[in-house]
Amino acid sequence: MKLQYSTEIVDAPRRFDYWNEVVCRHCLLADSKSLKERPFDGKLHVGAAGTVGVSIMSAPWHHWRRDAHHIRIRPDDDLWLAYMVSGEARISQDGRQAHLRSGDMALYDATRPFEFDMAPEKVCVVRLPRKSMLSRVPCADRMTAQLIDPRRPGGAAVRSMIEEAARTEFSDADAAARYGSALLDVLSLHLDMPSDARTVVRERDLYARLVAHIRENFADTGLTLQSLAQTHHVCERTVARAFARHGQTPMEVLRRARLQASHRALAERQADSVTTAALSCGFTDLSHFSRVFRVAYGYTPQSLLSH
């Protein structure tokens, strides 16, 4: 059953408080403030297609901020998608900001703080069940606060299905569930499509930043594929793909950086023992260090130190 709310039913001075209560109840707990002095006129239609929530919102400029204390008070592990049918908005999360205009879509994650400035003539706000979404696109939670590339195949279908779900009053629970599942499938296909030329450029830039990060932090024993992805706010698959374009893996680059540093430390007598050289360069297994060093250079680290 669809629910409909309008600030017109309350007196002008109380309209924004009413709006805040309604949105927090049906969407996410957050702090809000109006960015306009005039009376606040907002409408919210709340609906769902199975486990996928689809709401339509229209309102003047206002601001939402979800902080860590909101997450503690009312935890919510779902992902969300904003589809700006008309109007504009700015969403900030994970150090990025996306400026949405008519036709744009962007993801945001309820498990982490975000800010949302919006003036939607019509925006579809879609709740995406986290487990269902991540089972389809494992890195979806690292794609937040960036415009979803409209040139990827399936974009028009995603928009059409979202608007259809927002309009439809599903009388059959099974049909609603199947429609919601189909919407997740199409959205996942859209998000996971091969990169276009613009994304290739972004991945090249990411590759350069990742390599620089590895060279600066190779001694960190906690440096992993996962930590690289988290530090750069992308998913592990994106990191792996950026290196694969250069015929490498991130762990190969890390191992090479550690080997080069350990070789330099031994050759220039910056380390007084093989153990010191290995540990100071991020190796934790001495036998493994000796083995990969010999494979790389054709002689043992001890022989280099004794030379």
C-alpha positions in Angstrom: 0.0 0.0 0.0 1.4 3.4 -1.0 1.5 6.2 1.6 1.2 9.9 0.7 2.2 12.9 2.7 2.1 16.6 2.1 3.1 19.5 4.2 -0.1 21.3 3.1 -2.0 19.6 5.9 -0.2 21.5 8.6 0.2 25.2 9.4 3.1 26.9 7.7 5.4 27.3 10.8 5.2 23.6 11.5 5.6 22.3 7.9 9.4 21.7 8.0 9.2 19.8 11.4 6.4 17.7 9.9 8.5 17.0 6.8 11.5 16.0 8.9 9.5 13.6 11.0 7.9 11.9 8.0 11.1 11.5 6.0 13.0 10.2 9.0 10.3 7.7 9.7 10.1 6.3 6.2 13.7 6.8 5.0 16.7 7.5 7.2 17.3 9.1 10.5 19.2 12.4 9.9 19.4 16.0 10.9 17.8 18.4 8.4 17.3 22.1 7.9 15.5 24.2 5.3 17.7 26.3 3.0 14.8 28.6 2.1 12.9 31.1 4.3 9.6 30.8 2.6 7.0 28.3 3.8 8.1 24.7 3.2 6.0 22.8 0.7 7.0 19.1 0.3 5.4 15.9 -0.8 6.4 12.3 -0.2 4.9 9.2 -1.8 6.1 6.0 -0.1 5.9 2.7 -1.9 7.7 -0.6 -2.5 8.3 -3.4 -5.0 8.9 -6.4 -2.8 12.0 -5.6 -0.6 12.9 -2.6 -2.8 11.5 0.6 -1.4 10.6 3.3 -4.0 9.5 6.7 -2.8 8.9 9.9 -4.7 9.8 13.2 -3.2 9.4 16.9 -4.2 10.5 19.8 -2.0 12.4 23.2 -2.1 16.1 23.4 -1.2 16.9 21.7 2.1 19.8 19.9 3.7 20.2 16.4 5.3 23.1 15.2 7.3 23.5 11.7 8.6 26.3 11.4 11.2 27.7 8.5 13.3 25.3 9.2 16.1 22.3 8.7 13.8 23.8 5.4 12.8 24.2 4.3 16.4 20.7 5.4 17.3 19.0 3.7 14.4 21.3 1.4 12.4 20.4 0.7 8.8 22.5 -1.4 6.5 20.8 -0.7 3.2 22.2 1.0 0.2 20.2 3.8 -1.4 19.8 5.2 -4.9 18.7 8.7 -5.8 17.3 9.2 -9.3 16.7 12.9 -10.0 13.8 12.9 -12.4 13.8 16.7 -12.4 15.5 19.3 -10.1 18.9 19.1 -8.6 20.8 17.8 -5.6 24.3 17.4 -4.2 25.3 14.3 -2.2 28.6 14.0 -0.3 30.0 10.7 1.0 33.4 9.0 1.3 35.3 12.2 0.4 33.4 12.6 -2.9 30.6 14.8 -4.0 28.1 14.2 -6.9 26.0 17.0 -8.3 22.8 15.5 -9.6 20.6 17.2 -12.3 17.6 15.9 -14.2 18.2 12.3 -15.3 21.2 11.6 -13.0 21.5 8.8 -10.5 23.9 8.2 -7.6 24.3 5.7 -4.8 24.7 6.4 -1.1 25.2 4.1 1.9 23.3 4.3 5.2 26.1 2.6 7.2 28.4 5.7 6.7 27.8 9.4 7.2 26.7 11.5 4.3 25.3 14.9 3.5 22.5 15.7 1.0 21.5 19.1 -0.3 18.4 18.8 -2.5 15.8 20.7 -4.4 13.9 18.0 -6.2 11.0 18.8 -8.4 10.8 15.0 -8.5 13.3 12.6 -7.1 12.9 8.8 -6.8 14.6 7.6 -3.6 15.2 3.8 -3.8 16.0 1.6 -0.9 18.3 -1.3 -2.0 18.5 -4.3 0.3 22.2 -4.5 1.1 22.7 -8.3 0.9 20.8 -8.6 -2.3 22.6 -5.7 -3.9 26.1 -6.8 -2.8 25.5 -10.3 -3.9 25.0 -8.9 -7.4 27.6 -6.1 -7.4 30.1 -6.8 -4.6 31.6 -3.3 -4.8 28.4 -1.3 -4.9 29.0 0.1 -1.5 32.2 1.7 -2.8 30.4 3.4 -5.7 28.8 6.1 -3.5 28.5 9.8 -4.2 29.5 9.6 -7.9 27.2 9.9 -10.9 26.4 6.6 -12.5 27.6 6.8 -16.0 24.5 7.2 -18.2 26.3 5.8 -21.2 26.5 2.3 -19.7 23.9 0.0 -21.2 20.7 -0.4 -19.3 20.5 3.1 -17.9 17.2 3.9 -19.6 15.7 0.6 -18.5 16.7 1.3 -14.8 15.1 4.7 -14.9 12.0 3.4 -16.5 11.6 0.5 -14.0 12.1 2.9 -11.1 9.4 5.2 -12.3 7.1 2.3 -13.1 7.6 0.9 -9.6 6.9 4.3 -8.1 3.6 4.6 -10.0 2.4 1.0 -9.5 0.2 -0.2 -6.7 1.1 -3.9 -6.6 -1.9 -5.9 -5.5 0.0 -9.2 -5.6 2.9 -9.7 -3.2 4.6 -12.3 -5.4 4.5 -10.0 -8.4 5.8 -7.1 -6.4 8.7 -9.3 -5.1 9.5 -10.4 -8.7 9.4 -6.9 -10.0 11.8 -5.7 -7.2 14.2 -8.6 -7.9 14.1 -7.7 -11.6 14.9 -4.1 -10.9 17.9 -5.1 -8.8 19.1 -7.4 -11.7 18.8 -4.6 -14.2 20.5 -2.0 -12.0 23.3 -4.5 -11.2 23.8 -5.1 -14.9 24.0 -1.4 -15.4 26.5 -0.8 -12.6 28.7 -3.8 -13.6 29.0 -3.2 -17.3 32.5 -2.9 -18.8 34.1 0.5 -18.5 33.7 3.1 -21.2 36.5 5.4 -22.4 36.0 7.9 -19.6 36.1 5.2 -16.9 39.4 3.9 -18.4 40.9 7.4 -17.9 39.7 7.3 -14.3 41.2 3.9 -13.8 44.5 5.0 -15.2 44.5 7.9 -12.7 43.6 5.5 -9.9 46.4 3.2 -11.0 48.9 6.0 -10.7 47.6 6.9 -7.2 47.7 3.3 -6.1 51.2 2.8 -7.2 52.3 6.0 -5.5 50.6 4.8 -2.3 52.3 1.4 -2.5 55.8 3.0 -3.0 55.2 5.3 0.0 53.8 2.7 2.3 55.4 -0.6 1.3 56.8 -1.2 4.8 53.3 -1.3 6.2 52.6 -5.0 6.9 48.8 -4.2 6.8 48.9 -3.1 3.2 46.5 -5.5 1.3 44.2 -5.4 -1.6 41.4 -4.7 0.8 43.2 -1.8 2.5 44.1 -0.3 -0.9 40.5 -0.4 -1.9 39.2 1.1 1.3 41.8 3.9 1.4 40.9 5.0 -2.2 37.1 4.5 -1.7 36.7 1.9 -4.4 36.0 -1.8 -4.4 38.7 -4.5 -4.6 37.6 -5.5 -8.1 38.2 -1.9 -9.3 41.7 -2.0 -7.8 42.5 -5.3 -9.5 41.1 -4.1 -12.8 43.2 -0.9 -12.7 46.4 -3.1 -12.3 45.2 -5.7 -14.8 45.2 -3.0 -17.5 49.0 -2.9 -17.0 49.5 -6.7 -16.8 50.0 -6.6 -13.1 48.4 -7.3 -9.8 48.7 -4.9 -6.8 50.4 -7.6 -4.7 53.1 -8.1 -7.4 53.8 -4.4 -7.4 53.9 -4.4 -3.6 56.3 -7.3 -3.5 58.6 -5.7 -6.1 58.7 -2.4 -4.1 59.6 -4.3 -1.0 62.3 -6.3 -2.8 63.8 -3.3 -4.3 63.9 -1.5 -1.0 65.4 -4.5 0.8 68.0 -4.9 -1.9 69.0 -1.2 -1.6 69.2 -1.5 2.2 71.5 -4.5 2.0 73.6 -3.2 -0.9 74.1 0.3 0.7 74.6 -1.2 4.2 71.5 0.6 5.5 70.7 -2.6 7.3 73.1 -4.6 9.4 71.3 -7.9 8.9 69.0 -9.8 6.5 66.4 -9.9 9.2 66.5 -6.1 9.7 66.3 -5.5 6.0 63.3 -7.9 5.6 61.3 -6.6 8.5 61.9 -2.9 7.8 60.6 -3.4 4.3 57.4 -5.1 5.2 58.3 -8.8 5.0 57.1 -10.9 8.0 58.3 -14.3 6.9 62.1 -14.6 6.6 62.2 -17.8 4.7 59.7 -16.4 2.2 61.8 -13.3 1.9 64.9 -15.2 1.2 63.2 -17.3 -1.4 61.6 -14.5 -3.4 64.8 -12.4 -3.1 66.8 -15.2 -4.7 64.2 -15.7 -7.5 64.2 -12.0 -8.2 68.0 -11.4 -8.2 69.7 -14.8 -8.6 71.5 -14.7 -5.3 70.6 -14.7 -1.6 70.2 -11.6 0.5 73.0 -13.0 2.8 75.4 -13.2 0.0 74.7 -9.5 -1.0 75.3 -8.4 2.6 78.6 -10.4 2.8 79.8 -9.1 -0.6 
